[in-house]
Amino acid sequence: MAKRLLHFIALMIMALAAAGCSADALQTQAQRLIGQTRLAVEAKSPPPSPENQLLVVGADGNLFLVDATSGKRFALTTDATPLRQYLQPTWSPDGERIAWARLDGERSFLETAHFDGADRRTLKLPFLPFYMFWSPTGDRLAYLSNWLALDQPSMALRVVEFTADGMRARTLAEGQPFYFSWAPGGQQILAHIGGERVELLSLDGAAQSLQISGGQFSAPQWAPDGKRLVYAVADATRQRLIVTDVAGQELTELTDFPGRISFSLSPDGAQLAYIVTEPTVQTSTLGPLYAVEVGTQRTREITSDPALAFFWSPAGDKLAYLKLEFVAGRLGLRWYVWDGRTSTPYAGFLPSRTFLENYLPFFDQYAQSHHVWAGDGSAFVFTGTLADGRSGVWVQPVAPDAAPVAMGPGVVATWSPR
């Protein structure tokens, strides 16, 4: 196959030469064609395991894996078009399966497959999923989509269960907006619905109300120990970020705040990072970044400059965060990593439109389901355009003076869980 493709490239180069292309143009075209051939050949071989793989939405709309060490690619899909779109890919907790949404014209589907593309399953849906979150046990998949409630536009939380002959989905709750967090045991969901209701949802459809008219925040979070919940509440005088037990009884107040708060627990549940966005600010998140120790409520300011998003490393010993900075004369973003003492600057970039519009405004929800960091905490992944004009997927090693490593084209990327 490779020999046939190289023969085709030789013919193409000869045709370009006959058309009067310059030597520089010929070299550029040759490099482009050879690069495409290399990717096409590599895409035929599936990865031996899901370890250290990047799940990427390509610039052409297809989904593929990239080995973060070798750069070798494996295509999960190859038939994306303007009418067939693959969206929102996400890893299962053990990395063995991948789920994504597929839009074919006006028809909506949810698909899952083994990481090597085998055992592909398809479920037709009434509305396209715009966010998916596997249960921690990997035996169910929850997703959000548009919905109709009493003929009025709304959102639905639906749970997909896997059966011997395929998949089936059922609606668990409705409301708009909708954010949620799985219990570590995978049997309940903590939901923030309509901007005012905090509820515990059981998989049998039962709902327990914990809070009405809560504070201004997006995604609640279930602590890793399974015994504590984190969300915001409000009364007539102030808003507070609190920790409760699973019955909704307050255990700890972490901070009070004006405006809106975005937060994320570290994977061990020992620390919580948060940003308070002032009421007059239009963006979903923008403000100084803090970390608070949950046990002692000791709070440290990580940066007084406006930050937009943050992501804990798997061990909880580092926090990657994004700040607004100028990149090549344009307003862009720069990565920083806080190690508990100091912050180190890393790559500046202009984010891909997909990341900027569909992921960044909801980072606190995606931080619970999508992995930015490598499993060993040695690097993180992002997509966009660097100051020198190169675009694509980048792996940023967390090391002094380390430059980001190019991983090829793509608009969104997440790291495998292991």
C-alpha positions as CSV (number, residue, x, y, z in Angstrom):
1,M,0.0,0.0,0.0
2,A,2.8,2.4,0.9
3,K,4.6,1.8,-2.4
4,R,1.5,2.5,-4.4
5,L,0.9,5.8,-2.5
6,L,4.6,6.8,-3.0
7,H,4.2,6.0,-6.7
8,F,1.1,8.2,-6.8
9,I,3.1,11.1,-5.1
10,A,5.9,10.8,-7.8
11,L,3.3,11.1,-10.5
12,M,1.8,14.1,-8.8
13,I,5.2,15.8,-8.5
14,M,5.8,15.2,-12.2
15,A,2.4,16.7,-13.1
16,L,3.2,19.8,-11.0
17,A,6.5,20.2,-12.7
18,A,4.9,19.9,-16.1
19,A,2.5,22.6,-15.0
20,G,5.4,25.0,-14.4
21,C,5.6,25.0,-10.6
22,S,8.7,26.4,-9.1
23,A,11.3,24.3,-7.2
24,D,10.2,25.7,-3.9
25,A,6.5,25.0,-4.7
26,L,7.4,21.5,-5.8
27,Q,9.3,20.9,-2.5
28,T,6.4,22.2,-0.4
29,Q,3.8,20.1,-2.3
30,A,6.1,17.0,-2.0
31,Q,6.5,17.5,1.7
32,R,2.7,17.9,2.2
33,L,1.9,14.8,0.2
34,I,4.5,12.7,1.9
35,G,3.3,13.8,5.3
36,Q,-0.3,12.9,4.3
37,T,0.9,9.5,3.1
38,R,2.8,8.8,6.3
39,L,-0.3,9.6,8.4
40,A,-2.5,7.4,6.1
41,V,-0.1,4.5,6.5
42,E,0.3,4.9,10.3
43,A,-3.5,5.2,10.7
44,K,-3.9,1.5,9.6
45,S,-2.2,0.0,12.7
46,P,-4.2,0.1,16.0
47,P,-2.4,0.9,19.2
48,P,-1.5,-2.1,21.4
49,S,-3.0,-0.5,24.5
50,P,-4.8,2.7,25.6
51,E,-1.8,3.8,27.7
52,N,-0.4,7.3,27.0
53,Q,-2.8,7.9,24.0
54,L,-4.2,11.3,23.0
55,L,-7.8,11.3,21.7
56,V,-8.1,14.0,19.1
57,V,-10.7,15.7,17.0
58,G,-9.0,16.3,13.7
59,A,-9.1,19.5,11.6
60,D,-11.0,17.4,9.1
61,G,-13.6,16.4,11.7
62,N,-12.4,12.8,12.1
63,L,-11.4,11.2,15.4
64,F,-8.1,9.5,16.0
65,L,-5.6,8.5,18.6
66,V,-2.0,9.7,18.8
67,D,0.6,8.0,20.8
68,A,2.0,10.7,23.0
69,T,5.5,9.2,22.9
70,S,6.0,8.2,19.3
71,G,3.4,10.4,17.6
72,K,2.0,7.4,15.8
73,R,-1.7,7.8,14.8
74,F,-4.6,5.5,14.6
75,A,-7.9,6.6,12.9
76,L,-11.1,5.8,14.7
77,T,-13.2,7.4,11.9
78,T,-12.3,8.4,8.3
79,D,-15.6,9.5,6.7
80,A,-16.3,12.9,8.3
81,T,-17.9,15.5,6.0
82,P,-19.8,18.8,6.5
83,L,-22.9,16.6,6.7
84,R,-21.3,13.9,9.0
85,Q,-19.8,15.3,12.1
86,Y,-18.1,13.5,15.0
87,L,-18.2,15.4,18.3
88,Q,-17.4,15.3,22.0
89,P,-15.2,12.1,22.2
90,T,-14.5,11.0,25.7
91,W,-12.6,8.1,27.4
92,S,-14.1,5.6,29.7
93,P,-12.4,5.6,33.2
94,D,-10.2,2.6,32.4
95,G,-9.4,3.8,28.9
96,E,-10.8,0.6,27.3
97,R,-13.7,2.3,25.5
98,I,-14.4,5.7,23.8
99,A,-17.7,7.4,23.3
100,W,-18.7,10.1,20.9
101,A,-21.6,11.8,19.2
102,R,-22.3,11.6,15.5
103,L,-24.5,14.0,13.5
104,D,-25.6,12.7,10.1
105,G,-27.6,15.5,8.5
106,E,-30.5,15.9,10.9
107,R,-30.1,12.5,12.5
108,S,-28.3,12.1,15.9
109,F,-26.4,9.1,17.2
110,L,-24.3,8.1,20.2
111,E,-21.5,5.7,19.4
112,T,-19.0,3.7,21.5
113,A,-16.1,1.6,20.5
114,H,-13.1,-0.3,22.0
115,F,-10.0,2.0,21.9
116,D,-8.8,0.0,18.9
117,G,-12.0,0.7,17.0
118,A,-13.5,-2.8,17.6
119,D,-17.0,-3.5,18.9
120,R,-18.4,-0.3,17.6
121,R,-22.0,0.3,18.8
122,T,-24.5,2.8,17.7
123,L,-27.6,4.2,19.3
124,K,-30.0,6.5,17.5
125,L,-31.2,9.5,19.6
126,P,-33.8,12.2,19.4
127,F,-31.3,15.0,20.1
128,L,-27.5,15.2,19.7
129,P,-25.5,14.8,22.9
130,F,-23.4,17.9,23.6
131,Y,-21.6,16.6,26.7
132,M,-20.8,13.0,27.9
133,F,-19.5,11.7,31.2
134,W,-18.8,8.0,31.9
135,S,-19.7,6.7,35.3
136,P,-16.6,6.0,37.5
137,T,-17.3,2.3,37.2
138,G,-17.5,2.5,33.4
139,D,-20.7,0.5,33.1
140,R,-22.9,3.5,32.2
141,L,-22.6,6.8,30.3
142,A,-24.5,10.0,31.1
143,Y,-25.0,12.7,28.5
144,L,-26.7,16.0,28.2
145,S,-28.7,17.1,25.1
146,N,-31.4,19.5,24.1
147,W,-34.9,18.4,25.0
148,L,-38.6,19.4,24.9
149,A,-40.5,19.6,28.2
150,L,-44.2,20.4,27.7
151,D,-43.3,21.5,24.2
152,Q,-40.8,24.1,25.6
153,P,-37.0,24.0,24.9
154,S,-35.1,22.4,27.7
155,M,-32.1,20.1,28.4
156,A,-32.2,16.5,29.5
157,L,-29.8,14.3,31.5
158,R,-30.0,10.8,30.0
159,V,-28.2,7.7,31.1
160,V,-27.1,5.0,28.6
161,E,-26.9,1.4,29.8
162,F,-25.1,-1.3,27.9
163,T,-26.9,-4.5,27.1
164,A,-26.0,-7.8,25.4
165,D,-27.5,-6.6,22.1
166,G,-26.5,-2.9,22.2
167,M,-27.3,0.2,24.2
168,R,-30.4,1.9,25.6
169,A,-31.0,5.4,27.0
170,R,-33.5,6.8,29.4
171,T,-34.1,10.3,30.7
172,L,-33.2,10.9,34.3
173,A,-34.0,14.6,34.7
174,E,-34.8,17.8,32.8
175,G,-33.9,21.5,33.3
176,Q,-31.8,24.3,31.8
177,P,-28.9,24.9,32.4
178,F,-27.8,21.5,33.7
179,Y,-24.5,20.4,35.3
180,F,-23.7,17.2,37.2
181,S,-21.2,15.0,39.0
182,W,-21.1,11.2,39.4
183,A,-20.9,9.6,42.8
184,P,-17.6,7.6,43.0
185,G,-19.6,4.4,43.2
186,G,-21.5,5.2,40.0
187,Q,-25.0,4.8,41.6
188,Q,-26.0,8.4,42.1
189,I,-25.6,11.8,40.4
190,L,-25.3,15.2,42.0
191,A,-27.0,17.7,39.8
192,H,-27.3,21.5,39.6
193,I,-30.4,22.2,37.6
194,G,-31.9,25.5,36.3
195,G,-29.4,27.6,38.2
196,E,-31.2,27.1,41.4
197,R,-31.8,23.4,42.3
198,V,-29.2,21.1,43.8
199,E,-30.4,17.5,43.8
200,L,-29.3,13.9,44.3
201,L,-30.5,11.7,41.5
202,S,-30.7,8.0,41.8
203,L,-30.5,5.8,38.7
204,D,-34.1,4.6,39.3
205,G,-35.3,8.2,38.8
206,A,-35.8,9.2,42.4
207,A,-34.7,12.7,43.3
208,Q,-33.7,14.2,46.6
209,S,-33.6,18.0,46.9
210,L,-30.6,19.4,48.7
211,Q,-30.9,23.1,47.9
212,I,-33.3,25.5,46.3
213,S,-32.2,29.0,45.0
214,G,-28.6,28.2,45.4
215,G,-25.6,30.4,44.7
216,Q,-24.2,31.3,41.3
217,F,-22.0,28.5,40.1
218,S,-22.0,25.9,37.4
219,A,-20.8,22.3,38.1
220,P,-21.1,20.8,41.6
221,Q,-18.7,18.1,42.6
222,W,-18.8,14.9,44.5
223,A,-15.7,14.4,46.6
224,P,-13.5,11.3,45.8
225,D,-14.3,9.8,49.2
226,G,-17.9,9.5,48.3
227,K,-19.0,11.1,51.5
228,R,-18.9,14.8,50.8
229,L,-20.5,17.2,48.3
230,V,-19.3,20.6,47.2
231,Y,-21.7,23.3,45.9
232,A,-22.6,26.9,46.5
233,V,-25.6,28.3,48.5
234,A,-27.1,31.7,49.0
235,D,-29.2,33.6,51.5
236,A,-30.4,37.2,51.6
237,T,-27.0,38.6,52.4
238,R,-24.2,36.5,50.8
239,Q,-23.2,33.5,48.8
240,R,-21.1,30.7,50.2
241,L,-19.1,27.7,48.8
242,I,-19.7,24.8,51.2
243,V,-19.0,21.1,51.8
244,T,-21.9,19.0,52.9
245,D,-22.5,15.3,53.6
246,V,-24.6,13.3,51.2
247,A,-27.8,14.3,53.1
248,G,-27.0,18.0,52.5
249,Q,-25.9,18.8,56.0
250,E,-23.2,21.5,56.0
251,L,-19.8,20.4,57.2
252,T,-17.5,23.2,56.2
253,E,-17.7,26.7,54.6
254,L,-14.7,27.1,52.2
255,T,-15.3,30.8,51.2
256,D,-17.9,33.4,50.6
257,F,-18.1,35.4,47.4
258,P,-19.9,37.9,45.2
259,G,-20.7,37.3,41.5
260,R,-20.0,33.7,40.3
261,I,-17.7,31.0,41.5
262,S,-15.9,28.2,39.5
263,F,-14.2,25.5,41.5
264,S,-12.5,22.1,41.3
265,L,-11.4,19.6,43.9
266,S,-8.0,18.0,43.6
267,P,-8.2,14.2,42.9
268,D,-7.4,13.4,46.5
269,G,-10.0,15.8,47.8
270,A,-7.5,17.6,50.0
271,Q,-7.5,20.9,48.1
272,L,-10.0,23.0,46.1
273,A,-9.0,25.6,43.5
274,Y,-11.5,28.4,42.7
275,I,-12.0,31.6,40.8
276,V,-14.6,34.3,41.7
277,T,-15.9,36.2,38.7
278,E,-17.3,39.7,39.5
279,P,-20.9,40.3,38.6
280,T,-20.1,42.9,36.0
281,V,-17.8,40.5,34.0
282,Q,-19.5,38.9,31.0
283,T,-17.3,35.9,30.5
284,S,-18.2,32.7,32.4
285,T,-14.9,32.7,34.4
286,L,-12.3,35.4,34.9
287,G,-10.6,36.5,38.1
288,P,-7.8,35.8,40.6
289,L,-7.1,32.1,41.3
290,Y,-7.0,30.6,44.8
291,A,-6.4,27.2,46.4
292,V,-8.0,26.3,49.8
293,E,-7.1,23.3,52.0
294,V,-10.4,21.6,52.6
295,G,-9.5,20.3,56.0
296,T,-8.1,23.6,57.5
297,Q,-9.7,26.2,55.2
298,R,-6.2,27.7,54.8
299,T,-6.3,29.8,51.5
300,R,-3.5,30.8,49.2
301,E,-3.7,33.2,46.2
302,I,-2.1,31.4,43.2
303,T,-2.3,34.5,41.0
304,S,-3.8,37.9,41.3
305,D,-4.0,38.2,37.5
306,P,-7.2,37.2,35.7
307,A,-7.3,33.5,35.1
308,L,-9.9,31.6,32.9
309,A,-9.5,27.9,33.7
310,F,-7.5,25.4,35.8
311,F,-6.9,21.7,35.9
312,W,-5.4,19.5,38.7
313,S,-2.7,17.0,37.9
314,P,-3.7,13.3,38.6
315,A,-1.7,13.3,41.9
316,G,-3.1,16.7,42.9
317,D,0.4,18.1,43.4
318,K,0.2,20.5,40.5
319,L,-2.3,22.9,39.0
320,A,-2.2,23.9,35.3
321,Y,-4.1,27.2,34.7
322,L,-4.7,29.6,31.8
323,K,-4.2,33.4,31.9
324,L,-5.0,36.0,29.3
325,E,-1.8,37.2,27.5
326,F,-0.9,38.7,24.2
327,V,0.6,36.1,21.7
328,A,2.1,37.4,18.5
329,G,0.3,40.7,18.9
330,R,-3.1,39.2,19.6
331,L,-5.0,38.5,22.8
332,G,-4.4,34.8,23.6
333,L,-3.7,32.5,26.5
334,R,-0.7,31.2,28.3
335,W,-0.3,28.1,30.4
336,Y,1.1,28.3,33.9
337,V,1.8,25.4,36.4
338,W,1.6,25.9,40.1
339,D,3.5,23.3,42.2
340,G,2.2,24.4,45.6
341,R,4.8,27.2,46.0
342,T,5.5,28.9,42.7
343,S,4.0,29.2,39.3
344,T,6.0,28.5,36.1
345,P,5.0,29.9,32.7
346,Y,4.8,27.6,29.7
347,A,3.4,27.9,26.2
348,G,1.5,30.9,24.9
349,F,-1.0,30.2,22.2
350,L,-4.2,31.2,20.4
351,P,-6.7,28.5,21.2
352,S,-8.6,26.6,18.6
353,R,-12.1,27.8,18.0
354,T,-13.6,24.5,19.1
355,F,-11.8,24.6,22.4
356,L,-12.5,28.3,22.9
357,E,-16.3,28.1,22.2
358,N,-17.3,24.6,23.3
359,Y,-14.9,23.6,26.1
360,L,-13.3,26.6,27.9
361,P,-16.5,28.2,29.1
362,F,-17.5,24.9,30.8
363,F,-14.0,23.9,32.0
364,D,-15.2,23.1,35.5
365,Q,-17.6,20.5,34.1
366,Y,-15.1,19.0,31.7
367,A,-12.4,18.9,34.4
368,Q,-14.4,16.0,35.9
369,S,-14.7,13.9,32.8
370,H,-11.8,14.8,30.4
371,H,-8.1,14.5,31.0
372,V,-5.8,17.3,30.2
373,W,-2.8,15.8,32.1
374,A,-0.8,12.7,31.3
375,G,-1.4,9.9,33.8
376,D,2.0,10.4,35.5
377,G,1.6,14.2,35.7
378,S,4.7,14.8,33.5
379,A,2.9,16.8,30.8
380,F,-0.4,18.2,29.6
381,V,-2.0,18.5,26.2
382,F,-3.7,21.5,24.4
383,T,-4.6,22.6,20.9
384,G,-4.1,25.9,19.1
385,T,-1.6,28.1,17.4
386,L,1.8,29.1,18.9
387,A,3.4,32.5,18.5
388,D,5.5,31.2,15.5
389,G,2.3,30.4,13.6
390,R,2.4,26.6,13.9
391,S,-1.0,25.1,14.7
392,G,-2.3,21.7,16.0
393,V,-2.0,19.4,19.0
394,W,0.7,20.1,21.5
395,V,2.2,18.2,24.4
396,Q,3.7,20.5,27.0
397,P,6.3,18.7,29.2
398,V,6.4,20.1,32.8
399,A,10.1,20.7,33.0
400,P,12.3,23.8,33.1
401,D,12.4,25.6,29.8
402,A,10.6,22.8,28.0
403,A,9.1,23.6,24.7
404,P,5.7,22.2,23.6
405,V,6.0,19.1,21.3
406,A,4.0,19.0,18.1
407,M,1.6,16.0,17.7
408,G,0.1,16.9,14.4
409,P,-3.2,18.6,13.4
410,G,-6.2,18.7,15.6
411,V,-8.7,21.1,17.3
412,V,-9.4,19.3,20.6
413,A,-7.4,16.7,22.5
414,T,-7.7,14.7,25.8
415,W,-5.3,12.3,27.4
416,S,-6.1,8.7,28.1
417,P,-6.7,7.9,31.8
418,R,-3.6,5.8,32.0
